[in-house]
Amino acid sequence: MTSTSTEAPIRVRIAPSPTGDPHVGTAYIGLLNYIYARQRDGKFVLRIEDTDRTRFVPTSEQMIFDSLRWLGLTWDEGPDVGGPHGPYRQSERTEIYREHANILLANGTAYRCFCTAEELEAVRKQQTAAKLPPRYPGTCRLLTPEQIAANEAANKPFVIRLAVPPRANDSTASTTFRDELRGDITFDHNNVDDQVLMKSDGFPTYHLANVVDDHLMQITDVIRAEEWISSTPKHVLLYKAFGWQLPRFWHMPLLRNLDKSKISKRKNPVSLIYYRDSGYLPEAIINFLGLMGGGMPADINGGTEQFTLAEMVEHFVFTNIRLGGPVFDLTKLKWLNGEYLRKLTPDQFYAELRKTVLSDAYLSHIAPLIQTRIETLAQFGDLTSFFFRDDVLPSQEVFLPKKRTLEETIAFATDQLAVLEATDWTHEALEPALKKLGEEKSWSVKENFMLLRAIITGSTMSPPLLESMIVFGKARSLDRVRRFLDAQKKQATQKK
């Protein structure tokens, strides 16, 4: 099977999932797709992959739109701008996926699996005990048409799985595909699972929806993170099962922390909302992401490492991308952002302040929280400084409850972080979630909220805590708790 013809009009896409704050990784891959399309007079498509309804966040889609536009990454086709290959939300394309799943069932490249969750768990435990990699054993591949009909007549729920060769009409033992940065990559089918394509709720998994959408939307180049390399043989098998031409695959090196681990919220803020609300300029973020991977020549603008999006479109070379994971160095990003800030005129600098940390919207939400707590307007800063500070690290005298040890306090703060990450950012959701945690861990409401108040504000005295956290925002509040925990871990290590 050949890859996409070089003569085909270039079409690329990003397909973020609306499951929370938009991720810097989305911006990184979005930037690369944007550059690739603009360099080749192609089309840049935004598709929303919202079939995971258990993790779906209703407000996330708009945040994705706003964040990408804030960075200057505009798309030619998408849910909000339309286009000839819509709809561009996967939740609106479910009938398309069902039709294509039926094509696979009919040609024998997929099959119905009636195994229950309990049966699958039992198999996983056996495989773990035998020190085997967990994978579906293919039980339902052997069902006869009569058995399938009987299961359906009994209304037994089922998923649809990919029948990875060897199978009756295909004895292929491995799949090879070309990665434009790495060359040919081969996967033995012993290491390729019979992937679920359609879930029992009628929604597709990523694998089926991704391939169907990329084909129907005429995507010529799939530019995505290298974590999808292991999924690519499944996708190639699906293209083959449908008889479709392959796109070109470009798997970009993952953004890494300083310790070379995959970038994660535990080590660095990953929310684009955090960076926007913390006063980073979009030009600096885009410039920083453009430095990742080595695609920009080192001599641009005298080697200053500073360049615009337009200059990236002009000079970026995809084949120069280094496969070693680029380091997402927050210290360097801060330096770069400072360079951009210093280039602003005083009027421009003031305008940027008024867009973010001194915006009317932000100040108007803070003011009611302290209006009844001050006697002069000059006291405004005394009670609200934590809203404008970048770093708040309370001392033990401030955050440690009298009857608690440092170890159990840090453990409880870790539990608080987990609860906050999983909770809707509203007073109605936060208060009961935190109180439930306190009850489960035998922490009083006073201890519970005083600890969180100290972590967020740096003091035991502040405007109403939950209302303040809502104004401060989820991304920045979570980052403040993570910084606190990280500082405590570092102090504990230094004492050893």
C-alpha positions in Angstrom: 0.0 0.0 0.0 1.5 3.4 -1.0 1.4 6.6 1.0 -0.3 9.7 -0.1 0.7 11.1 -3.4 3.1 14.1 -3.3 0.8 15.8 -5.8 -2.3 15.8 -3.5 -3.1 19.2 -1.9 -1.6 19.3 1.6 -4.1 18.9 4.4 -3.1 18.5 8.1 -5.1 18.5 11.3 -4.9 18.6 15.1 -7.5 16.7 17.1 -7.6 17.8 20.7 -10.0 16.2 23.2 -12.1 18.6 25.3 -11.3 16.9 28.6 -9.9 19.9 30.6 -7.7 22.9 30.1 -6.0 23.0 26.7 -2.5 21.5 27.0 0.8 23.1 25.9 1.4 19.8 23.9 -1.7 20.7 21.9 -0.2 24.1 21.1 3.2 22.4 20.2 1.7 19.9 17.8 -0.8 22.6 16.5 2.2 24.9 15.8 4.0 22.2 13.7 0.8 21.4 11.7 0.2 25.1 11.2 3.7 25.7 9.9 3.6 22.6 7.6 0.3 23.7 6.0 1.3 27.4 5.6 4.7 26.5 4.0 2.9 24.3 1.4 -0.2 26.4 0.7 -2.2 23.6 2.4 -5.2 23.5 4.8 -5.0 23.3 8.6 -8.0 21.5 10.1 -9.1 21.5 13.7 -11.2 18.5 14.7 -12.6 17.9 18.2 -12.3 14.3 19.4 -15.1 14.3 22.0 -16.1 10.6 22.0 -14.8 10.0 25.5 -17.9 11.1 27.3 -16.7 10.1 30.7 -14.0 12.7 30.7 -15.8 15.3 28.6 -15.7 18.9 30.0 -18.4 21.1 28.4 -16.4 24.3 28.7 -13.2 22.8 27.3 -13.9 23.1 23.6 -14.3 26.9 23.8 -11.1 27.1 25.8 -9.3 25.2 23.0 -10.6 27.7 20.4 -9.7 30.7 22.6 -6.2 29.5 23.5 -5.1 28.5 20.0 -6.4 31.8 18.6 -4.6 33.7 21.5 -1.4 32.1 20.2 -2.1 33.1 16.6 -2.8 29.6 15.3 -5.9 30.0 13.1 -7.4 27.0 11.2 -9.1 26.8 7.8 -11.7 24.2 8.8 -13.2 23.3 12.1 -16.4 23.1 14.3 -16.7 26.9 14.6 -15.7 27.9 11.1 -17.2 25.1 9.1 -15.7 23.5 5.9 -16.5 21.0 3.2 -15.6 17.9 5.2 -17.7 18.4 8.4 -19.0 17.8 10.9 -15.8 18.4 12.8 -16.9 17.1 16.2 -16.6 13.4 16.5 -19.7 13.2 18.6 -21.7 14.4 15.6 -20.2 11.7 13.3 -21.2 8.5 15.2 -23.4 7.2 12.4 -20.4 7.5 10.1 -18.3 5.3 12.4 -21.0 2.7 12.8 -21.3 2.4 9.0 -17.6 1.9 8.7 -17.5 -0.6 11.6 -20.1 -2.6 9.7 -17.9 -2.6 6.6 -15.1 -4.2 8.7 -17.5 -6.8 10.1 -18.7 -7.6 6.6 -15.2 -8.1 5.2 -13.9 -10.1 8.2 -11.3 -7.6 9.4 -13.2 -7.0 12.6 -15.5 -9.0 14.9 -18.0 -8.7 17.7 -16.6 -9.4 21.2 -19.1 -10.3 23.9 -16.6 -10.9 26.7 -17.7 -9.2 30.0 -15.5 -6.9 32.0 -15.2 -9.6 34.7 -13.9 -12.1 32.1 -11.4 -9.7 30.7 -10.1 -8.8 34.2 -9.7 -12.5 35.0 -7.6 -12.9 31.8 -5.5 -9.9 32.7 -4.8 -11.3 36.1 -3.7 -14.6 34.6 -1.4 -12.8 32.2 0.1 -10.7 34.9 0.7 -13.8 37.1 2.4 -15.4 34.1 4.5 -12.2 33.5 2.9 -11.8 30.1 1.9 -8.5 28.5 -1.8 -7.8 29.0 -3.7 -8.3 25.7 -7.0 -9.7 24.5 -6.6 -13.4 23.8 -9.0 -13.4 20.8 -11.7 -15.5 22.5 -14.5 -14.2 20.4 -12.7 -14.5 17.1 -13.7 -18.1 17.1 -17.4 -17.6 17.6 -19.6 -19.2 14.9 -22.4 -17.2 13.2 -24.9 -19.2 15.2 -23.2 -18.2 18.5 -23.1 -14.6 17.5 -26.8 -14.6 16.5 -27.6 -16.3 19.9 -25.7 -13.6 21.8 -27.4 -10.8 19.9 -30.8 -12.4 20.4 -30.0 -12.4 24.2 -29.1 -8.7 23.9 -25.7 -9.3 25.2 -23.6 -6.1 25.0 -20.6 -6.3 22.7 -17.7 -4.3 21.4 -16.2 -4.5 17.9 -12.5 -5.4 17.7 -9.9 -5.3 15.0 -8.9 -8.8 13.8 -5.2 -8.4 13.7 -3.6 -10.8 11.2 -3.0 -13.7 10.9 -6.6 -14.5 10.1 -8.4 -16.5 7.5 -7.7 -14.3 4.5 -4.5 -12.6 5.7 -1.5 -14.4 7.2 0.7 -11.2 7.5 2.8 -11.5 10.6 4.0 -7.9 10.9 3.2 -4.4 9.8 5.8 -1.9 8.4 5.1 1.8 7.9 7.3 4.8 7.1 7.9 7.5 9.6 9.1 10.6 7.8 11.6 11.4 10.6 12.7 7.8 11.5 12.3 5.8 8.3 10.7 2.4 8.2 9.3 1.0 11.5 8.1 -2.6 11.8 5.8 -4.1 14.4 5.5 -7.8 14.9 1.8 -8.7 15.2 2.5 -10.6 18.4 2.8 -7.2 19.9 -0.3 -5.7 18.3 -3.5 -6.2 20.3 -7.0 -6.8 18.8 -7.9 -3.2 19.5 -11.5 -2.2 20.4 -12.9 -0.1 17.6 -16.5 0.4 18.7 -17.4 0.5 22.4 -20.6 -1.1 23.7 -22.2 2.3 24.1 -22.0 2.8 20.3 -19.2 5.3 20.4 -15.9 4.7 18.5 -12.5 4.5 20.2 -9.8 6.9 19.1 -8.4 4.4 16.6 -11.4 3.9 14.4 -12.6 7.5 14.5 -9.1 8.8 13.9 -8.6 6.7 10.7 -12.1 7.2 9.3 -11.9 11.0 9.9 -8.4 11.4 8.5 -9.4 9.6 5.3 -12.8 11.3 4.8 -11.2 14.7 5.6 -8.5 13.9 3.0 -5.6 14.4 5.5 -2.4 13.9 3.6 0.1 14.2 6.6 -0.5 13.0 10.1 1.8 15.1 12.3 1.4 14.0 15.9 3.4 13.1 19.1 5.7 10.1 19.1 3.6 8.4 21.8 1.2 7.4 18.9 3.9 5.4 17.2 2.8 2.2 18.9 -0.7 2.8 17.7 0.2 3.4 14.1 0.4 -0.3 13.0 -3.3 -0.6 14.1 -4.1 2.4 12.0 -2.2 1.1 9.0 -4.1 -2.2 9.4 -7.4 -0.2 9.3 -6.3 1.7 6.2 -5.6 -1.6 4.6 -8.9 -3.2 5.8 -10.8 -0.3 4.1 -8.5 -0.4 1.0 -7.5 3.2 1.6 -4.3 5.0 0.7 -2.0 5.9 3.7 -1.2 9.4 4.7 2.4 10.3 5.5 3.2 9.9 9.2 5.4 12.4 11.2 5.8 11.5 14.9 7.2 14.5 16.8 9.5 14.0 19.8 7.7 14.5 23.1 8.2 17.6 25.2 10.3 16.6 28.2 10.9 17.9 31.7 14.5 18.8 32.8 14.9 15.2 34.1 13.9 14.0 30.6 10.6 12.5 31.8 7.5 13.3 29.7 6.2 16.7 30.4 3.4 16.5 33.0 1.5 18.8 35.4 3.5 17.3 38.3 6.7 18.9 37.1 5.6 22.0 35.1 2.4 23.8 34.4 0.9 22.4 31.2 -2.3 24.4 30.9 -2.3 27.1 28.3 -4.8 28.9 30.5 -2.2 29.0 33.2 0.4 30.7 31.0 -2.1 33.2 29.6 -3.4 34.2 33.1 0.1 34.3 34.5 1.1 37.0 32.2 3.1 35.2 29.5 2.9 36.8 26.1 1.6 34.6 23.2 4.5 35.7 21.1 6.9 34.3 23.7 5.0 31.0 24.0 5.0 30.4 20.3 8.7 31.4 20.0 9.5 29.0 22.8 7.6 26.1 21.3 9.3 26.9 17.9 12.6 26.2 19.6 11.6 22.7 20.5 13.1 20.0 18.4 15.7 21.9 16.3 13.5 22.7 13.2 14.6 26.4 13.2 18.0 27.2 11.9 20.4 28.5 14.6 21.4 31.6 12.7 18.0 33.2 12.4 18.1 36.8 13.7 21.7 36.6 14.6 21.2 33.5 16.8 19.1 35.3 19.4 16.6 32.4 19.5 13.9 35.0 19.0 11.6 34.9 16.0 8.0 35.4 15.0 5.4 32.9 13.8 5.8 34.3 10.2 9.6 33.7 10.4 8.9 30.1 11.5 6.7 29.6 8.5 9.5 31.0 6.3 12.5 29.1 7.8 11.4 26.0 9.7 12.8 22.7 8.3 10.9 19.6 9.4 13.6 17.2 8.3 16.0 18.9 10.8 13.9 18.0 13.8 16.0 16.1 16.3 14.5 12.9 17.8 15.8 13.5 21.3 12.9 14.9 23.4 13.1 18.7 23.5 13.3 20.1 27.1 10.4 22.3 28.3 12.6 24.5 30.4 10.4 26.9 32.4 13.4 29.0 33.3 14.2 29.6 29.7 10.6 30.4 28.9 10.5 33.0 31.7 13.7 34.5 30.3 12.3 34.6 26.8 9.0 36.1 28.0 11.1 38.8 29.9 12.9 39.6 26.6 9.6 40.2 24.9 8.3 42.3 27.8 11.3 44.5 27.7 10.9 45.2 24.0 7.4 46.7 24.6 6.9 50.4 24.8 5.6 51.7 28.2 2.2 52.0 26.6 2.3 48.5 25.2 3.5 47.1 28.6 0.7 48.9 30.4 -1.8 47.5 27.9 -0.6 44.0 28.5 -1.0 44.4 32.2 -4.5 45.6 31.7 -5.2 42.5 29.6 -4.3 40.1 32.3 -3.3 40.7 35.9 -4.8 44.2 36.0 -7.8 43.6 33.7 -11.2 45.1 34.6 -12.7 41.6 34.7 -10.1 40.3 37.2 -10.2 43.3 39.4 -14.1 43.4 39.4 -14.2 39.9 40.7 -11.6 40.6 43.4 -13.1 43.8 44.7 -16.4 42.4 46.2 -14.4 39.8 48.1 -12.6 42.4 50.3 -15.1 45.3 50.2 -16.5 44.5 53.7 -13.1 43.7 55.2 -11.2 47.0 54.7 -11.6 50.5 56.1 -9.5 52.4 53.5 -8.9 51.8 49.8 -5.2 51.7 50.6 -5.7 48.4 52.4 -6.8 46.8 49.2 -3.2 45.5 48.5 -2.8 44.1 52.1 -5.6 41.6 51.6 -5.2 40.9 47.9 -1.4 40.7 47.2 -1.6 36.9 46.7 -3.8 37.5 43.6 -0.9 39.3 41.9 2.1 37.5 43.2 3.7 34.7 41.1 5.0 32.7 44.0 3.5 32.1 47.4 5.3 29.7 49.8 4.1 29.8 53.4 6.3 28.9 56.3 5.6 25.9 58.6 4.4 28.4 61.2 1.7 29.5 58.8 0.5 26.2 57.2 1.2 23.5 59.9 -1.9 22.8 62.1 -0.9 22.6 65.8 -1.9 19.0 66.3 -0.5 17.6 63.0 2.9 16.4 62.0 4.6 17.8 58.9 4.5 14.4 57.2 0.7 13.9 57.7 0.1 17.5 56.6 2.0 17.1 53.4 0.1 13.8 52.8 -3.2 15.6 53.3 -2.2 18.4 51.0 -1.4 15.8 48.4 -4.9 14.4 48.8 -6.3 17.9 48.5 -4.5 18.4 45.2 -6.0 15.2 43.9 -9.5 16.3 44.9 -9.1 19.8 43.4 -7.8 18.3 40.1 -10.9 16.2 39.8 -13.5 18.7 40.9 -15.5 21.3 38.9 -14.3 24.8 39.7 -17.4 26.0 41.4 -18.2 26.8 45.0 -21.0 24.2 44.9 -18.6 21.5 43.8 -15.5 22.4 45.7 -16.9 22.8 49.2 -18.5 19.3 49.5 -15.6 17.6 47.8 -13.1 19.1 50.3 -15.3 18.4 53.3 -15.8 14.8 52.2 -12.0 14.5 52.0 -11.7 15.9 55.5 -14.2 13.4 56.9 -12.4 10.5 55.2 -9.0 11.5 56.6 -10.3 12.8 60.0 -9.3 16.4 59.4 -11.6 19.0 60.8 -13.1 21.6 58.5 -10.9 24.3 60.2 -7.7 22.3 59.7 -8.7 21.4 56.1 -9.5 24.9 54.9 -6.8 26.7 56.9 -4.1 24.5 55.3 -5.5 25.2 51.8 -5.8 28.9 52.6 -2.2 29.0 53.7 -1.0 27.2 50.5 -3.1 29.5 48.2 -2.7 32.8 49.9 0.4 32.4 52.0 -1.5 33.6 55.1 -4.2 32.4 57.5 -6.1 35.6 56.9 -7.6 36.3 53.4 -10.9 37.0 51.6 -13.3 34.0 51.4 -11.1 31.1 50.4 -13.2 29.2 47.8 -14.4 32.4 46.2 -10.8 33.6 46.0 -9.7 30.3 44.4 -12.5 30.6 41.8 -11.4 34.1 40.9 -7.7 33.1 40.9 -8.6 30.2 38.5 -8.2 26.5 38.5 -4.9 26.3 36.6 -3.1 28.8 38.8 -4.6 27.4 42.0 -3.5 23.9 41.2 0.0 25.2 40.2 0.3 26.9 43.6 -0.5 23.7 45.4 2.0 21.8 43.3 4.7 24.3 43.9 4.0 24.1 47.6 4.3 20.3 47.6 7.4 20.4 45.4 9.1 22.9 47.8 8.3 20.7 50.8 9.8 17.6 49.0 12.9 19.5 48.2 13.3 20.7 51.8 12.8 17.2 53.1 15.5 15.9 50.7 18.0 18.6 51.7 17.6 17.6 55.4 18.5 14.0 54.7 
